[in-house]
């Protein structure tokens, strides 16, 4: 881990075009981008710049700028009770795998996402099995294309015991974990080392963010309500947090970096500034330029302490 690979999610910049994310991404010191959406379109297969006839031009642009599409963050989730709906999600995932091949992306992000109430043990076991089966199906397709599927610590699967229980049922070696380092810590009160001990060996990608706890506002604007509704429509497990610029909140980033450094983690460090779902957050031209220097400095401090 002599140097680190730094990227950002396009949740950070919901209004940017394809060309803007390359222009500003390189200017702000990032080596790549994790594409969640482009100009607010979350279905990447519907983005004009990513249609089949446009992809050779996209590859040239990436190569010319020395910039990488790290991964494609889909809305695929396997918490549907209907087998037909879960199969539809596999088909969507297949299209994302095909796009990942064209863009030389490493992985496709998917969700769990929510489980029945723990009081209904039978329904919960069935849901866990269905999610694992969906991941295995998608993992088989990804392996053929030399790609990976990563399931994010998000929704009920932000709880590492829940994630670990489900992963025990997953047989595909092409399925791993996207550790959103913030979510288990903030939403489930998990110590970072506890999460890492359960999921570290299968962690291939990381999300980074920071937050504080502040009193809930008595009312929200229509813009905030609309963004929250859109997030929940795509991800039933979406949870609100009071995000702040990285390094300005309560997240124990140095401890997190120490865990990764000790394990010789060689994946990407991705800033997920959730501007799309939290329009009240600072503009991407403020948030993004700060991250590469901060995360590099954090890495340097931890590396020096370990020597």
Beta strands, then each sheet from edge to edge (+ up, - down):
strand 1: 5-9
strand 2: 32-35
strand 3: 68-77
strand 4: 107-111
strand 5: 148-152
strand 6: 175-180
strand 7: 203-208
strand 8: 210-212
strand 9: 242-244
strand 10: 268-271
sheet 1: 1+ 2+ 3+ 4+ 5+ 6+ 7+ 10+ 1+
sheet 2: 8+ 9-
end
